């Protein structure tokens, strides 16, 4: 608890105590004593039953008092001798005290009258803690009366002699006071019951039952219960019935305290103690209810147990207040007066005289406790309602955010679909553009200038086509589905090409670029095991950023460092702004560039890691910025040289056209330019060429005259290429005719489209633009000529590292790697759960996400394993084995962090 919270709690406690003092003062002031008649009461030295009247008349006095007597322990009861000094006209003798046994008054002429709380007289009103005897009018003052009190334990009795009218007035006042008391306590119990019915909290139920049992116990102690209809049945239990109610009240008070002070959450050990005490109290209640004999000393034990219980409850409230429980203040304020009143009643039972009536203080403390605890529970209920409303609001906000995320995901899906369609729509005319220069070149002789211009158009077309393909490849890299196809890339030659392409930018920025030439025995070509398209994009992005960041009239230097790995260092005198240094390679991180997207350095690092390399940055205000690219060397790997990205595909001489068989070829495409290029690329004769622009037209043309080979586009109106080939295969199956060779021509290069086409019934899958050599190979295979059809765009699998081999990761991942591995293990647990539940969609989705993240962080074996899980059939034992292998890999793999120094 903080100092401020302690001060507030103390202030609330003082306010409650002030209110309690005011109520006590009002109660004491209103309890004016009634006029009494003087009399002498003597306790006789006799332990005898009510039948020993003669012995009582002759017994000596043990003690005398005019107001109150303390009765000692007895076996048969105590005898009192009462001698009035005067008698009113109509006299009544009132005996008050905590005695539930029978009281017998013996008159001088031998008549007897008996009163008991368990069996009140039908014609006598029941008074709290009082039994009333009407004295006969013939009684003379100074005549002794004998009163037998049946009890075993120590007890307190008060004997009064009053006028009957005065007693009736006092009795009415007491009845009104008791009615107010019972109504108040019952009202608070009903309020708690309403809370219980609405909120269904066990703590509220315990409090309601506690108030009701305590109310019944008080009514039994006063004798009211036995005067109610049916009270005789409860009276059969005798004192066991009262003790049973007191024990149950103790049980419910322990349960209420446990919930009201949140002991299971804030004090578990204390909560377990309360549970054991409740069990013991319940056992005691069962013993009182089922015991066939009267338990003489049960009342003494119960009185001590109740006092100890109240002290324990009060101490618990103090302990929880010190721990910062704001509701413990209510608890202390409510329980302290009741504990004090119970202690005072215990002192009275031991014979200690008090200047006031303990019953009044006890009743007032019960009302006070009910009032304060009801306010405390209302505070708890309101706080719980506020928390529930806040939780509902948070849940509503979470649902709204989830809906927004769903919309965003759908928008992203639509955006990716639109981008995919846009790339497809771009690649379709680009395929025609890059094919037309070759057709023009084959049409006739060109002079040198025309040939050079035509070559520029062709290279520009292929470069744009490469950029379109690269945008799709970046998406595959992020998803972990990109297939790396390394080749030997000459970095020095590629750098000179990049510098030449950025010549206009260097001139506009008034910056010069210097590539440090290598000489001597190390002047051999620097060949990297990479993809030229990716390397060109990396170097172009890095050099463009360096030129834009360099001050005017400065030099951007490029230094190549041979070896394994190879290094390329690009340095400029500008410094990276401090705001983006820590997230320089993050997606969309940019500063100081109005047209910057923050995607260049992110994609450059992504492409470097896909090629098993790394990209790092060092910046300083004095020395400038150095970007370092690390790539694997191609030396010793036997990689073939890479074909330039802007180079057109190499076709063989047209002489091979004579080798083509005579075939009926059907070309299906909805783009007239593609149809023109295909017709010009396929010689006729020996081929017979026909065209169709839709899938339906293709089926009709094939039915009218069966084709030997069909080149079919995928994206067409009315009926797509996939639907057309499915219909064609179904028709061939029905007619049992020879299957036609169907070749898919599409701008899509993703594995999903390839698999979908081959499953639909296509024999070959070719990506646009398609060279003449690939078309001729397909046709020769259809005609049985050697050098037949190629595999459907085969991709050679790359060798995967041993799962036990050490991984060399980027040093920048050192700090975030533990949290990354922890999150991946949690994702593996989710995959195992999805596998147990048979949720294949969730399993594949998580595997797809893990494959991308593992690939980006350099865990190639783990990424490959996740890709296998994503595309594998549902075989629980095999998938479970793969998941276990993944877990072992993450636990046992050795990880090192390579330094980004050449």
ZAMARGU-4260 file (C-alpha; in steps of 0.2 Angstrom, whole numbers, plus 5000, padded with zeros to 4 digits):
<rodrens>
0) 5000/5000/5000 | 5007/5017/4995 | 5007/5032/5008 | 4993/5041/4999 | 4982/5025/4999
5) 4986/5023/5018 | 4981/5041/5021 | 4964/5038/5012 | 4961/5022/5021 | 4964/5030/5038
10) 4952/5045/5034 | 4938/5033/5029 | 4941/5023/5045 | 4940/5039/5056 | 4924/5044/5047
15) 4916/5027/5051 | 4921/5027/5069 | 4914/5045/5071 | 4897/5038/5064 | 4898/5023/5075
20) 4901/5034/5091 | 4886/5045/5087 | 4875/5030/5085 | 4881/5023/5102 | 4878/5040/5110
25) 4860/5041/5104 | 4856/5023/5109 | 4863/5026/5127 | 4853/5042/5128 | 4837/5034/5123
30) 4839/5019/5135 | 4832/5028/5150 | 4830/5016/5165 | 4813/5011/5171 | 4807/5015/5189
35) 4812/4999/5200 | 4806/4993/5217 | 4819/4989/5229 | 4822/4971/5234 | 4835/4959/5241
40) 4841/4945/5230 | 4851/4931/5238 | 4861/4917/5230 | 4858/4901/5241 | 4872/4889/5245
45) 4863/4875/5237 | 4865/4865/5221 | 4848/4856/5220 | 4834/4853/5208 | 4817/4862/5208
50) 4810/4848/5219 | 4821/4853/5234 | 4810/4867/5240 | 4811/4863/5258 | 4830/4862/5257
55) 4830/4879/5248 | 4820/4887/5262 | 4833/4882/5275 | 4849/4885/5265 | 4860/4899/5269
60) 4864/4914/5258 | 4880/4913/5248 | 4880/4931/5241 | 4867/4945/5239 | 4864/4959/5227
65) 4850/4971/5223 | 4853/4971/5204 | 4863/4957/5196 | 4869/4940/5202 | 4883/4929/5194
70) 4877/4910/5195 | 4892/4898/5197 | 4893/4881/5188 | 4880/4869/5195 | 4874/4851/5192
75) 4856/4854/5195 | 4853/4873/5195 | 4854/4888/5207 | 4841/4894/5220 | 4838/4912/5223
80) 4829/4920/5238 | 4820/4936/5234 | 4813/4948/5247 | 4804/4963/5241 | 4805/4979/5253
85) 4789/4985/5246 | 4775/4979/5233 | 4766/4990/5220 | 4747/4987/5218 | 4750/4975/5203
90) 4767/4968/5204 | 4777/4958/5191 | 4794/4950/5194 | 4806/4951/5179 | 4821/4939/5177
95) 4833/4943/5163 | 4849/4935/5158 | 4857/4923/5146 | 4848/4907/5153 | 4838/4896/5142
100) 4833/4883/5155 | 4817/4884/5165 | 4814/4897/5178 | 4802/4891/5193 | 4795/4904/5205
105) 4789/4896/5222 | 4777/4907/5231 | 4775/4907/5250 | 4760/4896/5250 | 4768/4883/5239
110) 4761/4888/5222 | 4773/4886/5208 | 4775/4895/5191 | 4787/4890/5177 | 4794/4901/5163
115) 4806/4895/5149 | 4811/4903/5132 | 4809/4886/5124 | 4791/4884/5129 | 4784/4902/5132
120) 4767/4903/5140 | 4753/4906/5128 | 4746/4920/5137 | 4762/4929/5141 | 4771/4940/5128
125) 4789/4935/5124 | 4802/4948/5129 | 4820/4948/5124 | 4831/4940/5138 | 4817/4942/5151
130) 4804/4930/5159 | 4789/4938/5168 | 4780/4932/5184 | 4764/4941/5189 | 4764/4941/5208
135) 4747/4938/5218 | 4739/4953/5226 | 4739/4945/5243 | 4758/4944/5244 | 4764/4954/5259
140) 4780/4964/5258 | 4795/4956/5266 | 4789/4939/5262 | 4803/4929/5254 | 4800/4921/5237
145) 4811/4906/5230 | 4817/4906/5212 | 4825/4891/5204 | 4836/4893/5189 | 4840/4878/5179
150) 4857/4879/5172 | 4874/4870/5172 | 4886/4884/5166 | 4891/4901/5173 | 4876/4913/5170
155) 4871/4931/5173 | 4854/4935/5180 | 4845/4951/5184 | 4830/4952/5195 | 4818/4967/5195
160) 4801/4970/5203 | 4790/4983/5194 | 4773/4989/5193 | 4763/4980/5179 | 4759/4996/5170
165) 4777/5002/5170 | 4783/4985/5164 | 4770/4985/5149 | 4777/5002/5144 | 4795/4996/5144
170) 4789/4980/5136 | 4781/4990/5121 | 4797/5000/5120 | 4808/4985/5119 | 4796/4977/5106
175) 4798/4992/5095 | 4817/4992/5097 | 4818/4974/5093 | 4806/4976/5078 | 4818/4990/5072
180) 4833/4979/5075 | 4826/4963/5066 | 4819/4974/5051 | 4835/4982/5049 | 4846/4966/5048
185) 4833/4957/5038 | 4833/4972/5025 | 4851/4971/5023 | 4850/4952/5021 | 4837/4954/5007
190) 4848/4967/4998 | 4862/4954/4999 | 4850/4941/4992 | 4845/4952/4978 | 4864/4955/4974
195) 4866/4936/4975 | 4851/4932/4963 | 4857/4944/4950 | 4876/4942/4950 | 4877/4923/4956
200) 4893/4926/4966 | 4896/4914/4980 | 4902/4927/4992 | 4885/4936/4991 | 4877/4920/4995
205) 4888/4917/5010 | 4884/4934/5017 | 4865/4932/5015 | 4865/4916/5024 | 4877/4923/5037
210) 4864/4937/5041 | 4849/4925/5041 | 4857/4912/5053 | 4864/4926/5064 | 4846/4934/5065
215) 4838/4917/5069 | 4851/4914/5082 | 4847/4931/5090 | 4829/4927/5089 | 4831/4910/5097
220) 4842/4917/5111 | 4828/4930/5115 | 4814/4917/5114 | 4805/4924/5099 | 4807/4909/5088
225) 4799/4897/5100 | 4784/4908/5101 | 4781/4908/5082 | 4770/4895/5074 | 4780/4879/5072
230) 4792/4885/5085 | 4789/4870/5096 | 4797/4859/5082 | 4813/4869/5084 | 4812/4869/5103
235) 4814/4850/5102 | 4832/4853/5098 | 4834/4863/5115 | 4850/4872/5116 | 4858/4862/5102
240) 4847/4872/5090 | 4854/4888/5096 | 4872/4882/5095 | 4869/4874/5078 | 4863/4892/5071
245) 4878/4900/5079 | 4890/4887/5071 | 4882/4889/5054 | 4884/4908/5056 | 4902/4905/5059
250) 4904/4894/5044 | 4896/4907/5033 | 4906/4921/5040 | 4922/4912/5035 | 4916/4909/5017
255) 4910/4927/5016 | 4927/4934/5022 | 4936/4922/5010 | 4927/4930/4995 | 4925/4948/5001
260) 4944/4950/5004 | 4949/4940/4989 | 4960/4928/4999 | 4962/4915/4985 | 4970/4928/4974
265) 4979/4939/4987 | 4983/4927/5002 | 4982/4908/4996 | 4989/4901/5012 | 4976/4910/5022
270) 4963/4905/5010 | 4967/4887/5013 | 4967/4889/5032 | 4949/4897/5030 | 4944/4881/5020
275) 4950/4870/5034 | 4941/4880/5048 | 4925/4879/5038 | 4926/4861/5036 | 4929/4859/5055
280) 4914/4870/5059 | 4903/4861/5047 | 4908/4845/5056 | 4904/4853/5073 | 4887/4858/5066
285) 4883/4840/5060 | 4888/4834/5078 | 4876/4846/5086 | 4862/4841/5074 | 4864/4822/5075
290) 4870/4820/5093 | 4858/4809/5103 | 4863/4815/5120 | 4865/4833/5127 | 4882/4840/5125
295) 4884/4849/5142 | 4900/4859/5138 | 4896/4862/5120 | 4890/4880/5124 | 4907/4885/5132
300) 4917/4878/5118 | 4906/4887/5105 | 4908/4903/5115 | 4927/4902/5115 | 4927/4897/5096
305) 4916/4911/5091 | 4927/4924/5100 | 4943/4916/5092 | 4934/4916/5075 | 4930/4935/5077
310) 4947/4939/5082 | 4954/4929/5067 | 4942/4938/5055 | 4947/4955/5062 | 4966/4951/5061
315) 4963/4945/5043 | 4955/4962/5039 | 4970/4971/5046 | 4982/4960/5036 | 4973/4963/5020
320) 4972/4982/5023 | 4991/4982/5025 | 4992/4973/5008 | 4983/4986/5000 | 4965/4979/4999
325) 4953/4993/4998 | 4938/4983/5004 | 4947/4978/5020 | 4943/4995/5027 | 4925/4991/5026
330) 4928/4974/5034 | 4938/4981/5049 | 4925/4995/5052 | 4911/4982/5052 | 4919/4968/5062
335) 4927/4978/5076 | 4912/4983/5085 | 4904/4966/5084 | 4921/4958/5090 | 4921/4970/5105
340) 4903/4966/5110 | 4906/4947/5109 | 4921/4949/5120 | 4911/4960/5133 | 4897/4947/5133
345) 4910/4933/5136 | 4916/4944/5151 | 4899/4945/5157 | 4897/4927/5157 | 4913/4925/5168
350) 4905/4937/5181 | 4912/4953/5176 | 4901/4968/5180 | 4898/4980/5166 | 4890/4998/5168
355) 4878/4995/5153 | 4868/4981/5145 | 4878/4970/5133 | 4863/4965/5123 | 4860/4982/5118
360) 4878/4984/5112 | 4877/4967/5103 | 4862/4972/5094 | 4868/4989/5088 | 4885/4981/5082
365) 4875/4968/5072 | 4865/4982/5063 | 4881/4992/5061 | 4890/4977/5053 | 4876/4974/5041
370) 4875/4992/5036 | 4894/4994/5033 | 4896/4977/5024 | 4881/4980/5013 | 4889/4997/5008
375) 4906/4988/5005 | 4897/4974/4994 | 4888/4988/4984 | 4905/4996/4981 | 4912/4979/4975
380) 4897/4976/4964 | 4899/4993/4956 | 4917/4991/4954 | 4914/4974/4946 | 4901/4982/4935
385) 4913/4995/4930 | 4926/4982/4926 | 4913/4971/4917 | 4908/4986/4906 | 4926/4990/4903
390) 4929/4972/4898 | 4914/4973/4887 | 4920/4989/4879 | 4937/4981/4876 | 4929/4966/4869
395) 4919/4977/4857 | 4934/4986/4852 | 4943/4970/4850 | 4929/4964/4839 | 4929/4980/4829
400) 4948/4979/4827 | 4946/4960/4822 | 4933/4966/4809 | 4944/4979/4803 | 4959/4967/4802
405) 4947/4955/4792 | 4943/4970/4780 | 4962/4974/4779 | 4966/4956/4775 | 4952/4955/4762
410) 4959/4972/4755 | 4976/4965/4755 | 4970/4949/4746 | 4961/4959/4734 | 4976/4971/4731
415) 4987/4956/4729 | 4975/4949/4717 | 4974/4965/4707 | 4992/4966/4707 | 4994/4948/4700
420) 4981/4952/4687 | 4990/4969/4683 | 5006/4959/4681 | 4998/4947/4670 | 4990/4960/4660
425) 5007/4969/4658 | 5016/4953/4654 | 5004/4949/4640 | 5008/4964/4629 | 5026/4964/4635
430) 5028/4946/4628 | 5022/4953/4611 | 5034/4968/4612 | 5049/4958/4616 | 5045/4945/4602
435) 5042/4958/4588 | 5060/4964/4586 | 5065/4946/4582 | 5052/4945/4569 | 5057/4961/4561
440) 5075/4956/4561 | 5070/4940/4553 | 5060/4948/4540 | 5074/4956/4530 | 5091/4965/4530
445) 5093/4980/4542 | 5107/4993/4542 | 5118/4995/4558 | 5107/5010/4565 | 5091/5000/4563
450) 5098/4985/4571 | 5105/4994/4586 | 5088/5003/4589 | 5079/4987/4587 | 5091/4979/4600
455) 5088/4993/4612 | 5069/4991/4611 | 5072/4972/4614 | 5083/4974/4629 | 5072/4988/4636
460) 5057/4976/4634 | 5066/4962/4643 | 5071/4973/4657 | 5053/4979/4660 | 5048/4961/4659
465) 5061/4957/4672 | 5055/4971/4684 | 5038/4964/4683 | 5044/4947/4687 | 5054/4953/4701
470) 5039/4962/4710 | 5031/4944/4710 | 5047/4936/4716 | 5048/4949/4731 | 5031/4943/4737
475) 5037/4925/4736 | 5052/4929/4746 | 5041/4937/4760 | 5030/4921/4760 | 5045/4909/4760
480) 5040/4901/4743 | 5054/4908/4732 | 5065/4895/4724 | 5083/4901/4723 | 5092/4896/4706
485) 5110/4901/4708 | 5122/4904/4694 | 5139/4912/4692 | 5136/4931/4691 | 5151/4943/4687
490) 5148/4957/4700 | 5161/4969/4692 | 5153/4968/4675 | 5136/4970/4683 | 5142/4985/4693
495) 5148/4994/4677 | 5131/4991/4670 | 5122/4998/4685 | 5133/5013/4685 | 5130/5016/4667
500) 5111/5015/4669 | 5112/5028/4684 | 5122/5040/4674 | 5108/5052/4672 | 5105/5053/4691
505) 5124/5055/4695 | 5124/5070/4682 | 5109/5078/4690 | 5115/5076/4708 | 5133/5082/4703
510) 5140/5066/4710 | 5154/5055/4703 | 5155/5036/4705 | 5171/5027/4707 | 5173/5009/4705
515) 5190/5004/4712 | 5199/4993/4699 | 5208/4977/4704 | 5224/4973/4696 | 5237/4959/4698
520) 5234/4941/4700 | 5217/4945/4709 | 5210/4953/4693 | 5201/4937/4688 | 5182/4940/4687
525) 5173/4941/4704 | 5159/4927/4701 | 5146/4926/4715 | 5134/4911/4717 | 5118/4921/4715
530) 5105/4927/4702 | 5109/4941/4691 | 5092/4949/4692 | 5092/4950/4711 | 5110/4956/4711
535) 5106/4970/4699 | 5091/4975/4709 | 5101/4975/4725 | 5116/4985/4718 | 5104/4997/4709
540) 5095/5001/4725 | 5110/5003/4735 | 5120/5014/4723 | 5104/5025/4719 | 5102/5028/4738
545) 5121/5032/4740 | 5120/5044/4725 | 5104/5053/4732 | 5112/5054/4750 | 5129/5060/4745
550) 5133/5079/4745 | 5135/5088/4729 | 5152/5087/4721 | 5157/5072/4731 | 5162/5054/4726
555) 5153/5038/4729 | 5166/5024/4730 | 5163/5006/4726 | 5176/4993/4733 | 5175/4975/4728
560) 5184/4962/4739 | 5187/4945/4732 | 5187/4929/4742 | 5174/4918/4749 | 5163/4926/4753
565) 5163/4941/4741 | 5161/4958/4747 | 5154/4974/4739 | 5156/4990/4749 | 5147/5006/4743
570) 5152/5022/4753 | 5146/5040/4752 | 5150/5055/4763 | 5132/5057/4769 | 5125/5051/4785
575) 5109/5041/4788 | 5097/5052/4799 | 5097/5047/4817 | 5078/5044/4816 | 5079/5029/4804
580) 5096/5022/4809 | 5089/5008/4820 | 5076/5003/4807 | 5086/5007/4791 | 5082/4990/4784
585) 5064/4989/4790 | 5049/4990/4778 | 5043/5008/4774 | 5057/5016/4784 | 5062/5032/4776
590) 5067/5050/4780 | 5071/5066/4771 | 5065/5059/4754 | 5048/5066/4748 | 5046/5052/4735
595) 5054/5039/4746 | 5044/5023/4749 | 5056/5015/4762 | 5055/4999/4752 | 5072/4999/4743
600) 5084/4994/4757 | 5071/4982/4764 | 5069/4973/4747 | 5088/4973/4745 | 5092/4965/4762
605) 5078/4952/4758 | 5085/4948/4741 | 5103/4947/4749 | 5097/4934/4762 | 5087/4924/4749
610) 5104/4922/4740 | 5112/4916/4757 | 5121/4933/4759 | 5119/4948/4770 | 5118/4967/4769
615) 5123/4978/4783 | 5125/4997/4786 | 5138/5008/4795 | 5135/5027/4797 | 5144/5041/4805
620) 5143/5060/4804 | 5162/5061/4801 | 5165/5046/4790 | 5149/5045/4780 | 5139/5029/4776
625) 5145/5012/4770 | 5133/4998/4764 | 5141/4981/4763 | 5135/4967/4753 | 5141/4949/4756
630) 5138/4935/4744 | 5144/4917/4742 | 5158/4915/4729 | 5154/4904/4714 | 5172/4897/4714
635) 5172/4878/4717 | 5153/4876/4714 | 5153/4873/4696 | 5139/4885/4692 | 5135/4890/4675
640) 5137/4908/4670 | 5121/4918/4672 | 5112/4925/4656 | 5110/4944/4657 | 5093/4949/4663
645) 5090/4960/4648 | 5096/4948/4635 | 5083/4940/4623 | 5082/4921/4623 | 5094/4912/4611
650) 5086/4903/4597 | 5094/4891/4586 | 5095/4894/4567 | 5079/4893/4557 | 5086/4878/4548
655) 5079/4867/4562 | 5062/4871/4555 | 5064/4858/4542 | 5065/4845/4556 | 5047/4849/4562
660) 5034/4836/4558 | 5018/4839/4549 | 5006/4843/4563 | 4989/4851/4565 | 4992/4865/4578
665) 4978/4875/4587 | 4983/4891/4595 | 4971/4898/4608 | 4973/4915/4615 | 4962/4931/4617
670) 4976/4943/4613 | 4978/4946/4594 | 4996/4952/4596 | 5000/4935/4605 | 4991/4926/4591
675) 5002/4936/4578 | 5018/4932/4587 | 5014/4913/4588 | 5009/4912/4570 | 5025/4920/4565
680) 5035/4909/4577 | 5028/4893/4570 | 5032/4889/4552 | 5018/4884/4540 | 5021/4873/4531
685) 5026/4860/4538 | 5013/4865/4552 | 4995/4868/4549 | 4990/4883/4560 | 4973/4887/4566
690) 4968/4900/4580 | 4954/4902/4592 | 4950/4916/4605 | 4940/4907/4618 | 4939/4890/4626
695) 4922/4887/4619 | 4929/4891/4601 | 4944/4880/4604 | 4933/4865/4609 | 4922/4868/4594
700) 4937/4869/4582 | 4945/4853/4589 | 4929/4844/4587 | 4927/4849/4569 | 4945/4845/4565
705) 4955/4837/4579 | 4972/4845/4582 | 4988/4836/4586 | 4995/4850/4597 | 4985/4864/4606
710) 4994/4879/4613 | 4981/4887/4626 | 4981/4903/4636 | 4974/4902/4653 | 4965/4919/4656
715) 4951/4920/4643 | 4933/4926/4643 | 4918/4914/4643 | 4929/4899/4647 | 4946/4899/4654
720) 4960/4888/4648 | 4959/4876/4663 | 4940/4874/4661 | 4943/4870/4642 | 4956/4857/4645
725) 4946/4849/4658 | 4931/4848/4646 | 4943/4841/4632 | 4950/4827/4643 | 4932/4822/4649
730) 4927/4821/4630 | 4943/4811/4626 | 4939/4799/4640 | 4921/4796/4634 | 4926/4794/4616
735) 4942/4784/4620 | 4952/4793/4607 | 4971/4797/4608 | 4974/4812/4620 | 4980/4828/4612
740) 4996/4836/4618 | 4990/4852/4626 | 5003/4865/4631 | 4999/4879/4644 | 5005/4897/4639
745) 5003/4909/4653 | 5011/4924/4661 | 5010/4917/4678 | 5025/4908/4685 | 5020/4903/4703
750) 5020/4885/4708 | 5002/4885/4713 | 4996/4890/4695 | 5009/4877/4688 | 5002/4863/4699
755) 4984/4868/4695 | 4987/4867/4676 | 4995/4850/4677 | 4982/4843/4688 | 4968/4850/4676
760) 4976/4840/4661 | 4989/4851/4653 | 5004/4841/4647 | 5017/4855/4647 | 5018/4872/4656
765) 5027/4886/4647 | 5029/4904/4654 | 5028/4919/4642 | 5037/4925/4633 | 5041/4909/4625
770) 5056/4907/4613 | 5055/4898/4597 | 5066/4885/4602 | 5055/4880/4617 | 5040/4879/4605
775) 5049/4869/4592 | 5055/4856/4606 | 5037/4854/4611 | 5031/4851/4593 | 5046/4839/4589
780) 5040/4829/4605 | 5022/4828/4599 | 5028/4822/4582 | 5040/4808/4589 | 5055/4818/4583
785) 5071/4816/4594 | 5074/4831/4605 | 5056/4830/4612 | 5046/4840/4624 | 5055/4848/4639
790) 5048/4845/4656 | 5036/4857/4662 | 5048/4871/4667 | 5059/4861/4678 | 5067/4869/4693
795) 5082/4859/4700 | 5081/4858/4719 | 5094/4866/4729 | 5104/4856/4741 | 5099/4859/4759
800) 5111/4860/4773 | 5112/4847/4786 | 5100/4850/4800 | 5114/4848/4813 | 5125/4860/4804
805) 5129/4877/4812 | 5120/4892/4805 | 5128/4909/4803 | 5116/4923/4805 | 5116/4942/4804
810) 5124/4950/4820 | 5109/4962/4820 | 5098/4947/4824 | 5108/4943/4840 | 5096/4953/4852
815) 5079/4948/4844 | 5084/4930/4841 | 5078/4923/4858 | 5061/4931/4856 | 5060/4925/4838
820) 5063/4907/4843 | 5051/4908/4858 | 5037/4914/4846 | 5041/4900/4833 | 5040/4887/4847
825) 5023/4894/4851 | 5018/4893/4833 | 5024/4874/4833 | 5013/4871/4848 | 4998/4879/4838
830) 5002/4867/4823 | 5002/4852/4835 | 4985/4858/4842 | 4978/4860/4824 | 4985/4843/4820
835) 4976/4835/4835 | 4960/4844/4831 | 4961/4839/4812 | 4961/4857/4807 | 4971/4855/4791
840) 4968/4873/4785 | 4975/4881/4801 | 4990/4869/4800 | 4994/4874/4782 | 4992/4892/4786
845) 5004/4892/4801 | 5016/4881/4791 | 5016/4894/4777 | 5019/4908/4789 | 5033/4899/4798
850) 5041/4895/4781 | 5043/4913/4776 | 5049/4919/4793 | 5062/4905/4794 | 5068/4909/4777
855) 5070/4927/4781 | 5081/4923/4797 | 5092/4911/4788 | 5084/4894/4795 | 5084/4886/4777
860) 5081/4868/4783 | 5067/4874/4795 | 5059/4884/4780 | 5060/4869/4769 | 5052/4858/4782
865) 5038/4870/4784 | 5035/4870/4765 | 5034/4851/4765 | 5021/4852/4779 | 5011/4865/4770
870) 5010/4855/4754 | 5010/4837/4762 | 4995/4826/4762 | 4986/4824/4779 | 4996/4810/4787
875) 4995/4813/4806 | 5010/4802/4811 | 5021/4809/4797 | 5017/4827/4801 | 5019/4824/4820
880) 5036/4817/4816 | 5041/4832/4806 | 5035/4844/4820 | 5046/4834/4832 | 5061/4836/4820
885) 5058/4854/4819 | 5057/4856/4838 | 5073/4846/4840 | 5081/4857/4826 | 5077/4873/4835
890) 5083/4866/4852 | 5100/4859/4846 | 5105/4869/4831 | 5122/4879/4833 | 5120/4897/4829
895) 5135/4909/4825 | 5134/4927/4821 | 5145/4933/4807 | 5154/4950/4807 | 5150/4962/4793
900) 5168/4966/4790 | 5178/4961/4774
</rodrens>
